Each structure stands twice: as C-alpha cells, then as structure tokens.
Amino acid sequence: MKADAIVIGGGMVGAALAYGLRRQGLDTLMLDEGDVAFRAARGNFGLVWVQSKGFDCPEYAAWTRRSADLWPDFSDEIEELTGTGLQHQRPGGLHVCLSGAEFEDRTRQMRDLSERSGGAFRYEMLERRALDNLVPGLGPDVVGGSYSPLDGHANPLYLLRGLHAGFRALGGRVRLDARVTAIRRTGATYRLETGTGKLEAPKLVIAAGLGTKPLAAMLGMTAPIDPVRGQILVTERARPFLGMPLTWVRQTGEGSIMIGESREEVGFDDGTRWQVQARIADRARRIFPFLERARIVRTWGALRPYTPDGLPIYDRPPDGADAVVASCHSGVTLAAVHAGVLAPAIAEGRLPDDVGGLGTGRFHVH
Ligand SMILES: Cc1cc2nc3c(=O)[nH]c(=O)nc-3n(C[C@H](O)[C@H](O)[C@H](O)COP(=O)(O)OP(=O)(O)OC[C@H]3O[C@@H](n4cnc5c(N)ncnc54)[C@H](O)[C@@H]3O)c2cc1C
C-alpha cells in the first residue's frame, strides 16, 4: 500500500499530525498498533495548560502559548467537521499553594516565566482572599495561588475521537493493528513492515509515544523517551462548582471531578499503588475539604512518554531524508499547534523555526 505520508502512531500526537497533514491535502496513512499499546492518550488529565510549561525553555513556553491560543478555533473546527464537541473551555487556570514556602517558590517561577516571555505569559499571584472570589470551598491550608488566563481544559477522550473522526472525514486512511516492526529507506521511499503487510511513502512521521525510541533508532536517531507513570482518581458526578481547572483538580463537562496527579519512574507498569493514590487524595482534600465525602468511582495509572529534560522532541534524521520524529508529554495542550503549525511545515518537508532547539542533538554527549 502506498501513500504520500505515513504517520506511525494514532495517539494524541500522531492523530493530530495525521489530521493536519490530510488537511494539507496529502494522501495520509495513519498506523497504530492497537489495543496492546500503552496509550497516554487514553489516560490523561485533559488540561490545556500553559502556566507550568517551559520554566527553563522559553521556546517550549512560547510553543505552548501558541497552541493554547489556537485551541478555540481548532476545537470549533473539529466539532463542525465531526459533530464531536471537545468540551474545550478557556476560563483560565489556577495552581494553588498549600504553604507560604510553596507560594514564594511559585511567585518566583511565575515572574521568571513572564520575564523570559517578554510579558507574553500573563498571570497573577493571588492571595487567599482573592482566591475565595474565584473558587468556592477552598480549605484552610490554601494560602494562595497563581492564576493564568491562558489556561484551559478539554475532554481528552473526545479529542482523540474527534481527531480520528476528523482525519477519516477528510479522507485519511487508518490501519489499526498495524505494529511497525521495520523501517527501511530505498532512495526517496520509506518502506515499512507491519504484522499485516508492507507499506510505503516518501514522507514518514514517527509519533508513536512510548514506541518512538526503537522506531527512531531505525532512522539512526536517538530519542530517549521513557515512561513516567501518572495516577488519576475520578469521583462520582457532582453539581457544577468549579468554574476553572486547577493543576490537580478539574471538573469535567459531565460533572465528575478528576484528581491527579503523580510522577513515578516504574518502567512499563501502568498499574496503581494505593500509597500514591492516598497522597493524591490527601492533597485534593486539603484544597477542597468537601472532597473527603466524595465517592471515588474510578482510578487508573497511565504512562507519559517522557524525555530526560521533560521537553518535547521534534527532529529529522541526520541523512536529511523526509522524516520527522515528534513526541511530547503534553499532547492535549499541543494538539492544536501540532495540527495547525507543525503538520503544515512537515507537509513542506521542514520543521517550524519555533521548535528548532527541540531536536535530539541536545541529548548527545560531546
Ligand atoms: C496521567 C497522565 C496525565 C496527563 N495529563 C495531561 C494533561 O493534562 N494535558 C496534556 O496536554 N497532556 C497530558 N498527558 C500527556 C498526554 O497524554 C501525552 O502527551 C500524549 O498522549 C502523548 O501522545 P503520543 O501520541 O505521543 O503517545 P500515545 O498517546 O501514547 O500514543 C502512541 C501511539 O503509538 C502507537 N504505537 C506505538 N508503537 C507503535 C508501532 N511500533 N507501530 C504502530 N503504532 C505504534 C500506540 O498504539 C499508541 O496508540 C498526560 C499523560 C498521563 C499519562
């Protein structure tokens, strides 16, 4: 089977890129290994989040802001095309601090982030009294927090569904159960082997989450992407009470309250541990004491594709061939910029200047 472009990975990054490439008119084939995969796309929290991104990397901070700005139109476009609403809202977001020391640290971080952005990153540090006007029900441990009007949230499952449906609606082709096991290049053509057949295209995108590392190696690229587990708790539905998402607590469009999150390096283990969940629940209870009475109806663990410095990877192979490796641990936040900016650049055989510093060269030991 032949196509103009093949995207390996039908998760949050691959689906956004495949959608964006098809939108540019390329005959695009999206491959996914199916339900055996560790899919971050199915286990995440749903924040479209700016205020904690790129503390030490202004380029990543700007890329994130750009995506958050594109999200409203992107969300409308997917809804119009597919009928799937992504429940995107941008009421701003809040990061609460539970001690004076946390508040001081946060104040410094936010000031640095804003200074390095030349003022483009907008935020306010809010003392406790000001927070009470924004969010009801806060507990006595909350001393203040940072608010950014740039933050928002969406339903990540509808996002994944919408991207797949949008891709198909535009005429994109999808092969599920197509685990790529080998990549070879002959002249200007990439030839891929999967358990279910051979495929070829002159343009290749590897966006396979935790499957990216071995696939990138087939192109002679080092992509150090390893799993970092996060755990999430979900309560039964409640009356709408939370007008904006918090870093660790958000109310979904259906009313349930999602509570996260954690970071554990436990390899390819997407299980749960009650000790971690107890810590997550305790922090949520200190933020909103009424949550102590809320019933948890679901919990899960999921694996983020994580790089050693926590930044995304966007790179092309050293031989200059027409391929791109793309990975990040903020696939919801960056979906709009992946579909709307990265994919058009890839269609032209290049990467956008915005991400020039996010290549794999930064991991090479000199
Ligand atoms: C607990 C948790 C909370 C999160 N919260 C947020 C959040 O609030 N906001 C945010 O922006 N992001 C969040 N994320 C991160 C987000 O989910 C990821 O950035 C995103 O899913 C990564 O997308 P991906 O396409 O790279 O990987 P995945 O979504 O994991 O998809 C990779 C796909 O590649 C396929 N694949 C792998 N190997 C092969 C192969 N050899 N052949 C064919 N197909 C292959 C798999 O089948 C899989 O479907 C969170 C993640 C976790 C785990």
The ligand as an SDF file (V2000), in Angstrom:
LIG
                    3D

 53 58  0  0  0  0  0  0  0  0999 V2000
   -1.6080   10.5310   33.8460 C   0  0  0  0  0  0  0  0  0  0  0  0
   -1.3770   11.4300   32.6640 C   0  0  0  0  0  0  0  0  0  0  0  0
   -1.8960   12.7240   32.6790 C   0  0  0  0  0  0  0  0  0  0  0  0
   -1.6930   13.5610   31.5800 C   0  0  0  0  0  0  0  0  0  0  0  0
   -2.2600   14.8000   31.5900 N   0  0  0  0  0  0  0  0  0  0  0  0
   -2.0950   15.6160   30.5160 C   0  0  0  0  0  0  0  0  0  0  0  0
   -2.7270   16.8860   30.5050 C   0  0  0  0  0  0  0  0  0  0  0  0
   -3.4480   17.2690   31.4300 O   0  0  0  0  0  0  0  0  0  0  0  0
   -2.5120   17.6910   29.4350 N   0  0  0  0  0  0  0  0  0  0  0  0
   -1.7010   17.3190   28.3810 C   0  0  0  0  0  0  0  0  0  0  0  0
   -1.5090   18.1090   27.4610 O   0  0  0  0  0  0  0  0  0  0  0  0
   -1.1340   16.1000   28.3550 N   0  0  0  0  0  0  0  0  0  0  0  0
   -1.3080   15.2400   29.3970 C   0  0  0  0  0  0  0  0  0  0  0  0
   -0.7440   13.9940   29.3820 N   0  0  0  0  0  0  0  0  0  0  0  0
    0.1450   13.6190   28.2820 C   0  0  0  0  0  0  0  0  0  0  0  0
   -0.5290   13.1730   27.0100 C   0  0  0  0  0  0  0  0  0  0  0  0
   -1.4850   12.1780   27.2580 O   0  0  0  0  0  0  0  0  0  0  0  0
    0.5870   12.6760   26.0920 C   0  0  0  0  0  0  0  0  0  0  0  0
    1.4610   13.7490   25.8240 O   0  0  0  0  0  0  0  0  0  0  0  0
    0.0920   12.1740   24.7930 C   0  0  0  0  0  0  0  0  0  0  0  0
   -0.8690   11.1740   24.9260 O   0  0  0  0  0  0  0  0  0  0  0  0
    1.2600   11.6380   24.0040 C   0  0  0  0  0  0  0  0  0  0  0  0
    0.7950   11.3150   22.7440 O   0  0  0  0  0  0  0  0  0  0  0  0
    1.5550   10.2880   21.8220 P   0  0  0  0  0  0  0  0  0  0  0  0
    0.7620   10.2070   20.5800 O   0  0  0  0  0  0  0  0  0  0  0  0
    2.9950   10.6670   21.7530 O   0  0  0  0  0  0  0  0  0  0  0  0
    1.5260    8.9310   22.6310 O   0  0  0  0  0  0  0  0  0  0  0  0
    0.2290    7.9440   22.9180 P   0  0  0  0  0  0  0  0  0  0  0  0
   -0.9280    8.8150   23.1230 O   0  0  0  0  0  0  0  0  0  0  0  0
    0.7070    7.0410   23.9510 O   0  0  0  0  0  0  0  0  0  0  0  0
    0.0820    7.2210   21.5310 O   0  0  0  0  0  0  0  0  0  0  0  0
    1.1270    6.4760   20.9440 C   0  0  0  0  0  0  0  0  0  0  0  0
    0.5010    5.5390   19.9330 C   0  0  0  0  0  0  0  0  0  0  0  0
    1.5520    4.9590   19.1480 O   0  0  0  0  0  0  0  0  0  0  0  0
    1.1720    3.6510   18.8230 C   0  0  0  0  0  0  0  0  0  0  0  0
    2.4010    2.8570   18.5600 N   0  0  0  0  0  0  0  0  0  0  0  0
    3.4500    2.6780   19.3960 C   0  0  0  0  0  0  0  0  0  0  0  0
    4.3760    1.9050   18.8120 N   0  0  0  0  0  0  0  0  0  0  0  0
    3.9000    1.5860   17.5700 C   0  0  0  0  0  0  0  0  0  0  0  0
    4.4100    0.8310   16.4840 C   0  0  0  0  0  0  0  0  0  0  0  0
    5.5970    0.2250   16.5250 N   0  0  0  0  0  0  0  0  0  0  0  0
    3.6480    0.7040   15.3740 N   0  0  0  0  0  0  0  0  0  0  0  0
    2.4210    1.3160   15.3050 C   0  0  0  0  0  0  0  0  0  0  0  0
    1.9100    2.0580   16.3010 N   0  0  0  0  0  0  0  0  0  0  0  0
    2.6370    2.2050   17.4250 C   0  0  0  0  0  0  0  0  0  0  0  0
    0.3890    3.1320   20.0120 C   0  0  0  0  0  0  0  0  0  0  0  0
   -0.5530    2.1700   19.5800 O   0  0  0  0  0  0  0  0  0  0  0  0
   -0.2750    4.3940   20.5580 C   0  0  0  0  0  0  0  0  0  0  0  0
   -1.6400    4.4760   20.1660 O   0  0  0  0  0  0  0  0  0  0  0  0
   -0.9310   13.1200   30.4580 C   0  0  0  0  0  0  0  0  0  0  0  0
   -0.4370   11.8120   30.4450 C   0  0  0  0  0  0  0  0  0  0  0  0
   -0.6610   10.9770   31.5310 C   0  0  0  0  0  0  0  0  0  0  0  0
   -0.1230    9.5920   31.4740 C   0  0  0  0  0  0  0  0  0  0  0  0
  1  2  1  0
  2  3  1  0
  2 52  2  0
  3  4  2  0
  4  5  1  0
  4 50  1  0
  5  6  2  0
  6  7  1  0
  6 13  1  0
  7  8  2  0
  7  9  1  0
  9 10  1  0
 10 11  2  0
 10 12  1  0
 12 13  2  0
 13 14  1  0
 14 15  1  0
 14 50  1  0
 15 16  1  0
 16 17  1  0
 16 18  1  0
 18 19  1  0
 18 20  1  0
 20 21  1  0
 20 22  1  0
 22 23  1  0
 23 24  1  0
 24 25  2  0
 24 26  1  0
 24 27  1  0
 27 28  1  0
 28 29  2  0
 28 30  1  0
 28 31  1  0
 31 32  1  0
 32 33  1  0
 33 34  1  0
 33 48  1  0
 34 35  1  0
 35 36  1  0
 35 46  1  0
 36 37  1  0
 36 45  1  0
 37 38  2  0
 38 39  1  0
 39 40  1  0
 39 45  2  0
 40 41  1  0
 40 42  2  0
 42 43  1  0
 43 44  2  0
 44 45  1  0
 46 47  1  0
 46 48  1  0
 48 49  1  0
 50 51  2  0
 51 52  1  0
 52 53  1  0
M  END
$$$$
